[in-house]
Amino acid sequence: MKRWSYQKRLFNGDESNHIPKSEIHELSLSKELLKDWQQRIQIYQNKLFKGDNNIHQQGSLFSKDENIRIDAIEPLKLTPLPLSFWRWPDCPHQGPAIYLVMDQLENSESHILLYIGETIAANRRWKGSHDCKSYLSAYSEALANVRIKSQLTIRFWSDVPQETRSRRKLEQILIKRWLPPFNKETRRHWSTPFTAEIN
């Protein structure tokens, strides 16, 4: 019994074991850690980018509501836009869409899919505050600190259900399939280091 109370005191009450959040935020991520993190995601997603549909997935490859083939989406064939596209006077995309935030890895043709979202209005969704913007900012800063280049883009897939519920269902199936690290459903899977302070 004494051991248990000592352990509890060690981890819960002892100030010497407590690291303030401000100090955690200041810890820098090494180049090796960041490269390894990117590579783990790239190895998993690479088969999907190449159209390999034999990856074990939860859920169906079809959206029953709209009979849309989930494997029909080819992210690399979608037009890449800068993340600041929403500031343009004329937005190239309107209406419902699934959007994908991607990064092209340094010195490579390989990409990683960082975030999948859905919207009723592609021209307005990225305006204002968005959790993913904070994660992308922290990600870009961490890469810049260790001199790793990033080429972040956003791409829109407009061949999606008009009805919000069906579109959200499609979004969830795609998240389970691609496991993008900045979606809340998959952060723990990749031990995403850029979201710890923002959760």
VMD Tcl script that draws the C-alpha trace (Angstrom):
set ca {
  {0.00 0.00 0.00}
  {2.85 2.34 0.80}
  {4.42 1.68 -2.60}
  {1.18 2.65 -4.37}
  {0.84 5.94 -2.51}
  {4.50 6.71 -3.17}
  {4.02 6.01 -6.88}
  {0.94 8.19 -6.97}
  {2.86 11.00 -5.30}
  {5.76 10.52 -7.70}
  {3.64 10.96 -10.82}
  {0.81 13.21 -9.70}
  {2.01 15.48 -6.95}
  {5.76 15.84 -7.24}
  {6.52 19.14 -8.94}
  {9.99 17.95 -9.97}
  {8.33 15.54 -12.41}
  {6.04 18.17 -13.92}
  {7.07 19.87 -17.17}
  {5.07 23.02 -17.87}
  {3.24 23.10 -21.22}
  {5.25 26.14 -22.29}
  {8.47 24.12 -21.97}
  {7.01 21.16 -23.88}
  {6.05 23.52 -26.69}
  {9.64 24.79 -26.87}
  {11.14 21.32 -27.29}
  {12.40 21.09 -30.86}
  {11.83 18.07 -33.05}
  {14.94 16.59 -34.62}
  {15.44 16.25 -38.35}
  {15.67 12.46 -37.97}
  {12.39 12.26 -36.04}
  {10.56 14.39 -38.62}
  {11.98 12.46 -41.58}
  {11.08 9.16 -39.92}
  {7.54 10.40 -39.22}
  {7.08 11.49 -42.84}
  {8.55 8.23 -44.14}
  {6.21 6.02 -42.07}
  {3.22 7.84 -43.53}
  {4.66 7.76 -47.04}
  {5.30 4.00 -46.90}
  {1.68 3.35 -45.90}
  {0.08 5.82 -48.33}
  {2.35 5.09 -51.29}
  {0.35 1.98 -52.24}
  {-2.84 4.04 -52.28}
  {-1.24 6.76 -54.41}
  {-0.26 4.01 -56.86}
  {-3.82 2.66 -56.95}
  {-3.22 -0.52 -54.93}
  {-6.67 -1.33 -53.57}
  {-5.61 -4.51 -51.78}
  {-4.71 -2.68 -48.57}
  {-6.75 -4.02 -45.64}
  {-9.40 -1.40 -44.94}
  {-12.31 -1.00 -42.62}
  {-15.52 -0.15 -44.37}
  {-16.57 -0.50 -47.97}
  {-14.95 0.79 -51.13}
  {-18.37 2.12 -52.08}
  {-20.60 4.81 -50.67}
  {-24.03 3.13 -50.65}
  {-25.85 6.45 -50.54}
  {-24.45 7.78 -53.80}
  {-22.85 4.66 -55.32}
  {-19.49 6.47 -55.57}
  {-16.35 4.38 -55.82}
  {-14.04 5.42 -52.99}
  {-11.01 4.18 -54.91}
  {-11.94 6.48 -57.81}
  {-10.26 9.42 -56.09}
  {-6.73 9.97 -57.38}
  {-5.23 12.79 -55.31}
  {-2.23 13.36 -57.57}
  {-4.52 13.99 -60.55}
  {-6.36 16.77 -58.73}
  {-5.13 20.33 -59.33}
  {-2.75 21.44 -56.55}
  {-3.45 24.89 -55.13}
  {-1.49 26.93 -52.60}
  {-3.02 27.02 -49.12}
  {-3.63 30.74 -49.67}
  {-5.98 30.05 -52.63}
  {-8.94 31.47 -50.69}
  {-7.43 34.96 -50.98}
  {-7.71 34.91 -54.76}
  {-10.40 37.19 -56.23}
  {-11.94 34.24 -58.11}
  {-11.86 30.86 -56.41}
  {-11.38 27.96 -58.86}
  {-13.71 25.71 -56.85}
  {-17.32 26.21 -55.82}
  {-19.90 24.05 -54.08}
  {-19.57 20.71 -52.25}
  {-16.19 19.00 -52.21}
  {-13.80 16.73 -50.40}
  {-10.50 18.53 -49.91}
  {-7.07 17.06 -49.37}
  {-4.03 18.79 -47.87}
  {-0.78 17.26 -49.09}
  {2.95 17.74 -48.89}
  {5.55 16.71 -51.44}
  {8.55 15.29 -49.62}
  {11.90 16.99 -49.97}
  {14.07 15.73 -52.87}
  {11.39 13.25 -53.85}
  {8.44 12.71 -56.16}
  {6.59 11.19 -53.18}
  {3.69 12.87 -51.42}
  {1.96 12.43 -48.09}
  {-1.70 13.15 -47.50}
  {-1.92 15.14 -44.26}
  {-5.63 16.00 -43.95}
  {-8.98 15.12 -45.50}
  {-12.02 17.35 -45.04}
  {-15.44 17.93 -46.55}
  {-17.30 21.12 -47.29}
  {-20.57 22.40 -48.70}
  {-18.74 25.46 -50.09}
  {-15.22 24.86 -51.42}
  {-14.63 28.58 -51.96}
  {-15.32 29.42 -48.29}
  {-14.19 26.45 -46.14}
  {-10.55 27.43 -45.80}
  {-11.31 31.03 -44.74}
  {-11.14 31.93 -41.06}
  {-10.05 29.57 -38.31}
  {-9.53 25.87 -38.91}
  {-7.71 23.37 -36.65}
  {-5.80 22.00 -39.60}
  {-4.30 25.44 -40.29}
  {-2.73 25.41 -36.80}
  {-1.30 21.91 -37.34}
  {0.07 22.89 -40.74}
  {1.67 26.00 -39.28}
  {3.35 23.94 -36.51}
  {4.39 21.30 -39.08}
  {5.88 23.91 -41.45}
  {7.71 25.62 -38.58}
  {9.15 22.33 -37.30}
  {10.40 21.43 -40.79}
  {11.86 24.90 -41.34}
  {13.71 24.71 -38.00}
  {15.65 21.67 -39.23}
  {15.90 22.90 -42.84}
  {13.50 20.42 -44.44}
  {11.58 21.89 -47.36}
  {7.83 21.42 -47.59}
  {5.55 21.94 -50.57}
  {2.09 22.11 -49.06}
  {-0.91 22.13 -51.39}
  {-4.66 21.73 -51.13}
  {-6.70 19.82 -53.73}
  {-10.44 19.61 -54.22}
  {-12.49 16.63 -55.40}
  {-15.89 17.86 -56.58}
  {-17.41 14.56 -57.69}
  {-19.03 14.12 -54.28}
  {-22.57 13.82 -52.85}
  {-24.52 17.07 -52.60}
  {-26.16 15.91 -49.38}
  {-24.04 16.73 -46.30}
  {-24.65 13.48 -44.44}
  {-23.55 11.37 -47.41}
  {-20.51 13.58 -47.98}
  {-19.46 13.25 -44.33}
  {-19.83 9.50 -44.57}
  {-17.60 9.54 -47.65}
  {-15.08 11.72 -45.78}
  {-14.94 9.22 -42.89}
  {-14.41 6.27 -45.23}
  {-11.54 8.13 -46.93}
  {-9.98 9.02 -43.56}
  {-10.06 5.35 -42.52}
  {-8.54 4.40 -45.85}
  {-5.72 6.97 -46.10}
  {-5.08 7.59 -42.35}
  {-4.09 11.28 -42.78}
  {-2.18 12.31 -39.62}
  {-3.88 15.68 -39.00}
  {-7.42 14.30 -38.84}
  {-8.49 13.81 -35.22}
  {-9.47 10.20 -35.94}
  {-5.90 9.21 -36.86}
  {-3.51 11.43 -34.86}
  {-2.80 8.73 -32.28}
  {-2.07 6.19 -35.00}
  {0.90 8.24 -36.24}
  {1.85 9.82 -32.87}
  {1.46 13.16 -34.62}
  {3.79 15.57 -32.80}
  {2.32 18.79 -34.22}
  {-1.08 18.46 -32.56}
  {-0.16 17.90 -28.89}
  {-0.34 21.56 -27.87}
  {-3.51 22.29 -29.80}
  {-5.76 19.37 -28.77}
}
mol new
graphics top color blue
foreach p $ca { graphics top sphere $p radius 0.5 }
foreach p [lrange $ca 0 end-1] q [lrange $ca 1 end] { graphics top cylinder $p $q radius 0.2 }
display resetview
